[in-house]
Amino acid sequence: MWMYNAGLGAGVPYASWNEDSELVANSAVWLMESGASANETGFDNRSTPLTGVDLIGTQSGSVAAASGSPPNRAFDGTDDYMHWTQNASDIVANGTNTWTLLMKLGDVTEAQTQDHTIVDFRDAAPANIIEVIYLGGVSTWIVRVATVDLINAATVTPIPTSGIVHVAFWGDATYVRCGWVGAAGGSGANGQPTKYSDFPANNRRTYTGTATWANTTFSSLRYIMTRGAAFTAGKVYYLLLSDTCLIDNLS
């Protein structure tokens, strides 16, 4: 089990975060550390933290038990996925324009015949979306606010089907950006991306301008590893949500 406990206090800066034993400042994080078919309980150290059911990442299907160090859980690509409450997704929505969504994954694969997603947060319209679609070896990244696509493009370099990948979406009130890096591609203590230059040019996309999810929420879907009927296979290490921008856009 994760070594975090309340005695560790407010958490460490994201750049120096050790996912095995520490909490990230100003963030909520769900580490994939539980048994087979079990839900995950997150930790939230923001000034107004989630409580109760809003801290639960609910699994569906039969997600495998955690293994490895740091721990991860394997999603089978058949019927496994995990979802969150609307209140949890409000960390990166509902009026904020500084926000971060991060996932650490491994060995991401999928059938080549449908749109398979790694993360899919959206409302019913869908007017507002954060999404990575993975199809036929191509990963397409979408950030949509009030029906306007800020980002809707395939990465030149697709997400690999083996090895660890850090997936990130973030906004800092000047830019909205997204991208991925490999296992040791980031400048953080455990290889996590911490600055824009960590992301190779062909692995990232950018929109100049603020994106505020004003007066809206992701009311329809808040999923990882599925888009409804198209499931993605792979290992998930964690999902992290923050109402601050954890990626340095100036370096």
N, C-alpha and C positions, 0 to 999 in steps of 0.2 A: 504493500500500500504506500501511497504517497506520504512522504515524511512531513508535509506541512502540518502545522497546528497553530492555534490562535496565538501562541507565545512568540511566534516569529514576527508579529507586528505588522507594519504597513506594507511590507513587501520591498523587493529590491528593484532598481531600475531595470527595464527590459533588456538593455544591452548586456548586463552582467547576470542575467537570469540563469539559474541552474534548475531545469525543469524537474529534476528528481527531488528537490528538497526545499524549493523556495516559491514564494508567491510573487507575482509581478505587481508593481505599484500601479494603482489606478486602473485595475483590470479585473475581469472575471475570467477564470480559466477552468476548463474541464479536461482533466488528464484521463486518458483511457487506461484505467488501472483495475477494473472490477472483473468479476467472474463471468462465466458464460451466461448469456441472456440477461445480464444484469444492467440496470441503468447506471449512469454516472452522476455523482453529486459534485458540483463545482464549488469553487471558492471565489468570493467576490470581496475585495477590500476597498472598493470605491467609497466615497463619503456617504452615499446612500446605497447600500448593497442590496442585492437580491436576497430574498429569504424563501424558505419553504419550497413549494413546488417549482418556483421559478429558478431554483438552483439545480433542478434535475434535467439532465440530458436523457431523454427517454429512448431506449432502444426498441427496435421492431425487427421481427425475423428471429434470428438466433445468433447474435453477434458473439464471436468466440471470446473466451476468457483472455485476459491480459497475459502477455508473455514478454520476455526480454527486459533489458535495462538500458535506457529508460523504457517503461512499459508501453506497449501498443496493443491494439485489438484489431483482428482481421475481420473485414467485411467481405462476404462471400460473393457479391455481385449477382446474387439470385433474389434475395428478399431482405437483406440486411440494410438497415439505415438507422439514423438517430435524428431526433427532432427536439426542438426547444419551445418554450412558451413565448408568446408575443412580448411579454414583459422583458424576457431575457434579450430578445432581438432589439428591443428599444435602446439598448446600450449603444448601438450603432445607427439608430434611427430617431424618429419622433422629435425633430428639432435641432439635433446636434450637427455641427459642420466640422468638428474635429473627431475623428473616429478611426478605429483599426479593427480589422478582422484578419486573424492569422490561423492557419492550420499547418501542422506538420504531418506528412504522410510518407508511406513507403510502398514501393512495388505496386503502383497504381495501374490497373489494367481494366479492359472492358471489351465486350463484344463489339464488333465493328458495324453493327446494323442499326443502332438507335442512338439518340442523344442521351449520353450518360453524364450525370453531373457530380462534381466533387462537393460543391456547396451551392445551395439554391435557397436564397431568402427573397421573398416577393410578396406583394399584395395581390388582391384578386383580379385587378384590371387586365394585365399587370402594368401598372404605371411606374412602380418602383421595384428595382431588382438589383441584387448582387448575386452574380452567378458565374461559375466556370462550367462550361459544357465540354465534354471530352468525347470525341467521335472520330473513329478511323485514324487515330494517331495525331489528331489536330485538337488543340485546346483553344476554345473561344471564350473570351472574357467579356462580361457585360456589366456595366453599371448604368442604370436608368433611373432618372429622377423626374417625376411628374411627366411621364411619357417621353422624355427626351433622352436619347442614348448619349451619355457622356463618353462612354467607351463601349464599343461593340466591334471587336476585332479578334482575329486569330493571332496567336503568338507565332512569330516566325519560327522559333524553336519550340517544338511541342514538349509538353511534360513527359519525361521519360517513363517507361513502364517497369523500370527496376531502380532500386536505390531510394534514398530519402529525398524528399522534396518539401521545401517550405513555400506555402502559397500565401500571398498577402494582398489585401485591399486596404487602402487608407486614404484619408483626407485631412488636410491641415488648414482649411479655409482659403487656401490659394490654389492648391492642386488636388485633384483626385487621381489616384494612381493604383496600379495593380501589377503583379508579376510573380515570378517564382525563381528560387535558387536551389541548387543541389545541397547535399549534406553539409559540406564545409564551405559553401559559397558565401555565407554571410559573415559579417565582422563581429557578431555577438559571441558570447562566451561558449556557446554550444553550437556555433555555426549558423545561428538564426540571423536573418537579415535585419539590419538596424539602420541602414541608410540607403538612399536612392542608388548610389553608385555600386552597392552590392549586387544589384540586379543587372546582368548583362543586357546590352541594348536590345538584343533580339528576344529577350524574355520579359519585357515590360511594356506597359502602355500608360499614357498620361493624358489628362484633360486639364487645361489651364482654366481655373475658375472654381468657385466654391460649390459644393453640393450639400445642401441642407435638406434632410428628409423632413421638411416642414409639415407639421400637422398630419403626418401619416405614419403608418407602421407597416411592418411586414406581416400582414394579417392573414395571408393565405398559406404560404409554405415557409418553413424554417428548418430545412433539411440539410444533412450531409450524406453523401454517397448514394443519392437517388434524385430523380426528377419526377417521382411518382411511380412509373412502371419500369423505368430503365435504371438499373442498379449498377453501381461501380464497385469493382473489386479492388481491395488494397488494404494496407495497414494504416490506422489512424493513431497518432500519438497524442494530439490534443487539439482542442479548439479554444482560441483566446479571443475575447471581445473587450474592447476598451472604448471609452468615450473621450479619449485623448489620442493624438497622433503619435504613435510609437516609432515611426520611421522618420529619420532626419532627411528632409528633402533638399537640404542645402549642401550636402556632402556626398 
